Amino acid sequence: MIRTRFAPSPTGYLHIGGARTALFAWAYARKHGGKFILRIEDTDLERSTRQSVQAILDGMQWLGLDCDEGPFYQMQRLERYQAIAEQLVKEGKAYPCYASKEELDAMREAQRARGEKPRYDGRWRDSLEKPPAGVKPVIRFKNPQEGEVSWADEVKGLITVGNSELDDLVILRADGVPTYNFGVVIDDLDMNITHVIRGDDHVNNTPRQINIYRALGATLPKFGHVPMILGHDGERLSKRHGAVSVMQYRDDGFLPEALLNYLARLGWSHGDEEKFSREQMVEWFDLRHISKSPARFDPDKLLWLNQQYLREADHQRLAELVQPFLAADQISTDDGPPLYAVIDLLLQRVSSLHELADAAVLFYRPLEPSAALREQHYAAAVRPAIEDLYARFQASVWNRAAINDVIRAVVGAHALKMPKLAMPLRVMVTGTPQTPSIDATLELIGKETVLARMSAELKHFPT
């Protein structure tokens, strides 16, 4: 059975790159009826936090990337790593190293001075020197000094690295905590991971890990290294490009299915399909279709995709999602039109839930027209038409068709062009010259409220 995993370090939020890696691993497991495992690699004691763990779990849940097993935590498995390290030492495949930080710094400085690549020189590898008293050693892996490491990467193809390029890496720190390259191998072995799908910043770690697998006599998983995501300018993705927390996208009004769809298209494709469901992605997903080149993050494309999903979403669901945005602005929808009806009217004009909430405000809280808008749209010449409109609205039934008939009748009676009446009417009732169709807007705002706002604003018209 295929078993994949996502193994983030809880040193910050779940970002775009991590979420895409998780999506690819999840989709591959789902495509093949396998298992998707979540593992928290929390051995960076200085930077790992409980808040970051929760941020990762929240991001995974919001995106709907459900795991079959886990989350597992490395810090709860220290005895296991220590036991394997001791086993490797006994078999002569690892050894204690007593070199101090100062010694190692001096060694690297000397290597740089000679124009050499800084690396551990193996001084304790086969040493017969007596260990210094009171020094707790690290455990280093005895990397092969000859030959090479090759693997057929599921994304990048054949990769070969000479063992002469690798030094004897630390696998267990003096405090008994494993290093990344050691912990990940033991975890993937114990959890029976068959496919390691991760970012290509780990390519250089892979030959080291393969040598540890071989030292343990273990079967190698398949590796697939996914190219990184760049900003639209070709630079490494950063916050200025939109590489923020996945949950920030939720707070900014994106739908999870839109973000998931967009992440899937970052470096993977199925023909020319731009928009597809989670189920379609699982059906189509193939590691061979992941690009070997970096993907570029395009916030405008993400916003467009979000707009498409908003237009197709259930309006009652959108109403529930928009409510918190309105509540944050202390706006109650209790005394206004049904929020789902407002959403139906506004959806063609917005790209995010945030924009949707902003556009909905005028239906629940009068916006005071600015002095500049009044000066621009309130003219003495149009006042008689506005007064006529007000009187006819009082006598009219209140539905969109009737409102439209009244407006057209007033325009005809006063020989006006439609904008000459509609623009000041919009400003009077909504406080803004930008609204959906005026008859639909007035219908939703309600007759009583429209008349009250018109009455209050008439005094600002010059005579």
C-alpha positions as a printed Julia matrix, in Angstrom:
463×3 Matrix{Float64}:
   0.0    0.0     0.0
   1.22   3.48   -0.87
   1.93   5.62    2.18
   2.9    9.3     1.92
   3.52  11.88    4.58
   3.72  15.59    5.27
   6.31  16.44    7.89
   6.49  20.16    8.67
   8.65  21.79   11.34
   6.51  23.87   13.73
   8.73  26.93   13.59
   6.08  29.15   11.98
   2.78  29.04   10.14
   1.78  26.71    7.32
   2.89  28.65    4.25
   2.06  28.3     0.57
   5.03  26.06   -0.26
   4.32  23.7     2.62
   0.63  23.56    1.81
   1.36  22.64   -1.81
   3.75  19.87   -0.7
   1.08  18.55    1.66
  -1.5   18.69   -1.15
   0.68  16.7    -3.56
   1.45  14.03   -0.94
  -2.23  13.87    0.07
  -3.45  13.66   -3.53
  -0.99  10.9    -4.41
  -2.13   8.8    -1.46
  -5.8    9.4    -2.24
  -5.28   8.61   -5.95
  -3.84   5.19   -5.13
  -6.08   4.3    -2.21
  -3.16   4.69    0.18
  -2.58   6.42    3.5
  -1.53   9.99    4.22
   0.41  10.54    7.45
   1.0   13.82    9.28
   4.2   14.12   11.29
   5.39  17.15   13.25
   9.17  17.43   13.2
   9.58  19.4    16.41
  13.23  18.76   17.24
  14.26  22.41   16.77
  13.78  23.13   20.46
  14.61  26.83   20.2
  12.14  27.64   17.42
   9.36  25.05   17.68
   6.21  26.32   19.4
   2.81  24.94   20.29
   1.23  27.92   18.49
   2.99  26.92   15.27
   1.8   23.34   15.65
  -1.76  24.59   15.99
  -1.33  26.92   13.0
  -0.25  23.93   10.88
  -3.16  21.79   12.08
  -5.63  24.64   11.49
  -4.29  25.23    7.98
  -4.53  21.53    7.09
  -8.08  21.35    8.43
  -9.21  24.49    6.59
  -7.83  23.15    3.31
  -9.47  19.77    3.92
  -6.2   17.82    3.8
  -7.24  15.1     6.2
  -4.62  12.66    7.44
  -5.18   8.96    8.04
  -2.6    8.69   10.81
  -1.04  11.22   13.14
  -0.07  13.8    13.95
   3.06  12.12   15.29
   5.67  14.16   17.17
   9.39  13.49   16.98
  10.05  14.68   20.52
   7.89  11.82   21.76
  10.16   9.3    19.99
  13.59  10.2    21.38
  14.22   6.74   22.85
  13.73   5.2    19.43
  16.31   7.45   17.76
  18.79   6.88   20.57
  18.4    3.11   20.31
  19.05   3.1    16.54
  22.05   5.4    16.95
  23.52   3.05   19.57
  22.9    0.13   17.22
  24.82   1.87   14.42
  27.72   2.61   16.79
  27.9   -1.04   17.86
  27.94  -2.13   14.22
  30.78   0.27   13.42
  28.54   2.39   11.18
  28.55   5.43   13.45
  30.86   6.8    16.12
  31.01   9.33   18.96
  32.67  12.64   18.16
  34.05  14.76   20.99
  35.12  17.78   18.94
  34.07  21.05   20.55
  32.29  23.86   18.72
  35.47  25.94   18.93
  37.52  23.13   17.38
  35.06  22.71   14.54
  34.89  26.46   13.89
  38.71  26.63   13.7
  38.76  23.59   11.39
  36.28  25.2     8.97
  38.09  28.53    9.05
  41.34  26.82    8.13
  39.61  24.97    5.29
  38.2   28.21    3.91
  41.64  29.81    4.13
  42.98  26.98    1.96
  40.16  27.46   -0.53
  38.47  24.2     0.46
  34.81  23.46    1.03
  34.13  23.59    4.81
  33.28  20.1     6.08
  33.94  17.78    8.97
  37.36  16.19    8.54
  36.6   12.86   10.24
  39.01  13.45   13.12
  37.11  11.09   15.47
  36.08   8.61   12.76
  38.68   5.95   13.58
  40.38   7.74   16.44
  42.17   5.8    19.15
  42.49   8.97   21.21
  41.15   8.87   24.75
  37.86  10.79   25.0
  38.14  14.06   26.96
  36.7   13.85   30.46
  33.27  15.32   31.07
  32.43  15.84   27.39
  29.23  14.33   26.08
  29.77  13.43   22.42
  27.55  13.77   19.42
  27.07  10.66   17.29
  28.23  10.9    13.69
  27.29   8.59   10.83
  30.23   6.89    9.14
  29.46   7.89    5.57
  31.01   5.72    2.82
  34.12   7.44    1.45
  34.02   5.86   -2.0
  31.4    5.19   -4.64
  28.29   7.2    -5.31
  24.63   7.49   -4.44
  22.04   7.38   -7.24
  18.27   7.41   -7.24
  15.57   7.79   -9.86
  13.68  10.83   -8.59
   9.96  10.67   -9.35
  10.01  14.32  -10.45
  13.57  15.2   -11.46
  14.77  11.91  -12.96
  18.14  10.27  -12.25
  20.3   12.06   -9.67
  23.81  10.93   -8.74
  26.08  12.27   -5.97
  29.58  11.05   -5.17
  30.18   9.95   -1.57
  33.35  12.05   -1.64
  31.01  15.09   -1.6
  29.5   14.03    1.71
  31.02  14.18    5.18
  30.2   12.3     8.38
  27.03  14.05    9.45
  25.85  14.27   13.05
  22.87  11.99   13.56
  22.37  12.44   17.3
  23.18  15.59   19.23
  24.82  15.49   22.63
  21.42  16.06   24.28
  20.01  12.93   22.62
  17.89  14.8    20.06
  18.23  13.54   16.47
  19.25  15.76   13.59
  16.85  16.17   10.68
  18.56  13.7     8.36
  18.55  10.94   10.95
  15.12  11.48   12.48
  13.41  11.6     9.11
  14.9    8.26    8.03
  13.89   6.47   11.22
  10.4    7.99   11.09
   9.85   7.1     7.45
  11.03   3.55    8.12
   8.88   3.08   11.21
   5.84   4.58    9.49
   6.35   2.45    6.34
   6.47   5.49    4.05
   6.68   4.35    0.44
   6.85   7.75   -1.27
   8.69  10.78    0.1
   7.25  13.83   -1.69
   8.9   17.05   -0.56
  10.44  20.33   -1.71
  13.58  20.23   -3.81
  15.48  22.12   -1.11
  15.88  18.6     0.32
  17.66  17.14   -2.72
  21.05  17.59   -1.06
  19.82  15.73    2.03
  18.64  12.71    0.07
  22.02  11.02   -0.63
  22.89  11.31    3.08
  19.57   9.73    3.99
  19.95   6.97    1.41
  23.3    6.0     2.95
  21.63   5.76    6.37
  18.87   3.57    4.88
  21.52   1.29    3.42
  23.45   1.13    6.69
  20.24  -0.06    8.34
  19.65  -2.65    5.6
  16.33  -1.01    4.78
  14.36  -0.76    1.55
  14.44   2.74    0.1
  11.22   4.68   -0.42
  10.7    6.45   -3.72
  11.67  10.13   -3.65
   9.96  12.94   -5.52
  11.36  16.45   -5.12
   9.0   19.26   -6.04
  10.53  22.5    -7.42
  10.17  25.6    -5.3
   7.66  28.4    -5.81
   9.0   31.76   -6.98
   7.4   35.16   -6.89
   6.03  36.71  -10.07
   9.38  38.49  -10.47
  11.35  35.24  -10.42
  12.74  35.83   -6.93
  12.37  33.36   -4.06
   8.82  33.56   -2.72
   8.5   35.84    0.3
   5.84  37.75    2.2
   5.91  40.59   -0.3
   4.77  38.13   -2.98
   1.91  36.82   -0.84
   3.76  33.97    0.89
   1.83  34.42    4.08
   0.11  31.94    6.33
  -2.52  29.76    4.71
  -4.92  31.02    7.38
  -4.23  34.61    6.27
  -5.87  33.7     3.0
  -8.94  32.59    4.93
  -8.9   35.89    6.84
  -8.54  37.79    3.56
 -11.7   36.18    2.2
 -10.51  33.31    0.04
 -12.39  30.03   -0.2
 -10.33  26.94    0.68
 -11.3   25.16   -2.53
 -10.03  28.13   -4.58
  -6.67  28.18   -2.8
  -6.37  24.39   -3.09
  -7.12  24.53   -6.81
  -4.54  27.27   -7.27
  -1.87  25.41   -5.29
  -2.47  22.32   -7.4
  -1.73  24.33  -10.56
   1.54  25.67   -9.14
   3.92  23.3   -10.87
   1.42  20.58  -11.8
  -1.05  20.43  -14.65
  -3.6   18.26  -16.35
  -3.8   19.4   -19.95
  -5.11  22.97  -20.1
  -7.49  22.61  -17.16
  -7.37  25.69  -14.92
 -10.31  25.03  -12.64
 -11.14  21.64  -11.19
 -12.55  20.08   -8.05
 -10.63  18.26   -5.36
 -12.11  15.01   -6.66
 -10.92  15.72  -10.2
  -7.43  16.5    -8.97
  -7.22  13.19   -7.11
  -8.4   11.38  -10.22
  -5.87  13.11  -12.46
  -2.86  13.47  -10.14
   0.42  11.98  -11.32
   3.93  12.76  -10.07
   5.2   12.59  -13.65
   3.15  15.67  -14.49
   4.9   17.84  -11.9
   7.1   20.38  -13.63
  10.86  20.18  -13.16
  11.04  23.98  -13.18
  10.04  26.37  -10.38
   6.46  27.62  -10.4
   5.6   31.32  -10.21
   3.07  32.63   -7.74
   0.53  34.96   -9.35
  -1.8   36.64   -6.83
  -4.02  38.0    -9.62
  -4.61  34.48  -10.93
  -5.5   33.31   -7.42
  -7.96  36.2    -7.05
  -9.56  35.35  -10.41
  -9.93  31.71   -9.39
 -11.46  32.73   -6.07
 -13.97  34.85   -7.96
 -15.02  31.85  -10.05
 -15.55  29.72   -6.95
 -17.5   32.48   -5.2
 -19.91  32.74   -8.13
 -20.63  29.01   -7.96
 -20.86  28.7    -4.18
 -24.07  28.17   -2.26
 -25.34  31.58   -1.17
 -26.36  30.39    2.29
 -22.84  29.11    2.86
 -21.41  32.42    1.68
 -23.74  34.26    4.04
 -22.32  32.26    6.95
 -18.76  33.01    5.8
 -19.43  36.73    5.32
 -21.07  37.21    8.73
 -17.77  37.3    10.69
 -16.42  40.03    8.39
 -19.54  42.13    9.02
 -19.5   41.39   12.74
 -15.88  42.57   12.92
 -17.14  45.89   11.56
 -19.96  45.86   14.14
 -22.63  45.49   11.51
 -25.79  43.53   12.3
 -27.88  42.0     9.53
 -30.9   41.43   11.76
 -32.87  44.47   10.61
 -31.96  44.41    6.94
 -32.62  42.23    3.93
 -31.64  38.54    3.99
 -27.87  38.35    3.6
 -28.11  35.57    1.01
 -30.25  37.87   -1.17
 -27.69  40.67   -0.89
 -24.96  38.21   -1.81
 -26.9   37.11   -4.87
 -26.98  40.71   -6.04
 -23.32  41.46   -5.35
 -21.47  38.3    -6.42
 -20.68  39.37   -9.97
 -18.82  42.42   -8.64
 -16.43  40.9    -6.07
 -13.4   38.62   -5.91
 -13.24  37.8    -2.21
 -15.42  37.44    0.87
 -13.78  40.58    2.19
 -14.94  42.56   -0.83
 -18.36  40.95   -0.54
 -18.7   42.08    3.07
 -17.57  45.61    2.2
 -20.1   45.8    -0.62
 -22.89  44.5     1.64
 -22.45  47.22    4.26
 -24.68  49.76    2.54
 -27.66  47.4     2.88
 -27.4   47.38    6.67
 -25.84  50.68    7.7
 -26.46  54.03    5.99
 -23.29  55.49    4.57
 -23.11  59.26    4.97
 -22.43  60.84    1.56
 -19.3   62.95    1.55
 -19.48  66.69    0.92
 -17.66  66.14   -2.36
 -20.24  63.59   -3.56
 -23.11  65.88   -2.62
 -21.54  68.8    -4.45
 -20.9   66.62   -7.51
 -24.35  64.98   -7.78
 -26.87  67.2    -5.97
 -27.99  69.93   -8.37
 -30.83  72.42   -8.13
 -31.97  71.42  -11.61
 -32.58  67.84  -10.58
 -34.3   68.6    -7.26
 -37.83  68.71   -8.73
 -37.3   65.26  -10.26
 -36.02  63.87   -6.93
 -39.06  65.3    -5.1
 -41.35  63.79   -7.72
 -39.55  60.45   -7.4
 -39.95  60.55   -3.63
 -43.7   61.18   -3.92
 -44.19  58.4    -6.48
 -42.14  55.94   -4.37
 -44.47  56.64   -1.43
 -47.46  55.54   -3.5
 -45.77  52.64   -5.28
 -45.71  48.94   -4.5
 -42.17  47.83   -3.67
 -40.62  45.4    -6.05
 -37.89  45.69   -8.64
 -40.19  46.01  -11.64
 -42.35  48.67  -10.0
 -39.28  50.64   -8.84
 -37.88  50.55  -12.37
 -41.2   51.77  -13.79
 -41.32  54.71  -11.36
 -37.74  55.77  -12.12
 -38.35  55.62  -15.87
 -41.57  57.57  -15.52
 -39.8   60.36  -13.62
 -36.95  60.44  -16.12
 -39.49  60.83  -18.93
 -41.59  63.4   -17.13
 -38.6   65.66  -16.43
 -36.81  65.06  -19.76
 -33.69  63.74  -18.05
 -31.13  61.17  -19.05
 -31.11  58.16  -16.71
 -27.71  58.9   -15.05
 -28.85  62.42  -14.13
 -31.45  60.88  -11.82
 -29.86  57.53  -10.94
 -26.52  58.92   -9.73
 -27.88  61.37   -7.15
 -30.43  58.73   -6.1
 -27.6   56.24   -5.48
 -25.66  58.76   -3.42
 -28.75  59.73   -1.39
 -29.69  56.17   -0.51
 -26.35  54.36   -0.33
 -23.71  57.06    0.21
 -21.76  55.87   -2.84
 -22.12  56.28   -6.62
 -21.1   52.65   -7.19
 -23.85  50.04   -6.66
 -25.44  47.15   -8.51
 -28.53  47.89  -10.59
 -30.35  50.71   -8.78
 -33.8   49.1    -8.88
 -32.49  45.84   -7.4
 -30.51  47.75   -4.79
 -33.5   49.83   -3.68
 -35.74  46.75   -3.55
 -33.39  45.03   -1.11
 -32.77  48.06    1.05
 -36.53  48.35    1.55
 -39.15  51.02    0.96
 -39.18  52.51    4.44
 -35.39  52.85    4.6
 -35.13  54.26    1.08
 -37.75  56.93    1.79
 -36.12  57.82    5.11
 -32.69  58.24    3.51
 -34.09  60.29    0.62
 -35.94  62.56    3.01
 -32.82  63.14    5.1
 -30.72  63.96    2.05
 -33.18  66.27    0.27
 -32.18  69.12    2.58
 -28.68  69.0     1.09
 -29.98  69.77   -2.43
 -29.63  73.39   -3.54
 -32.87  75.14   -4.4
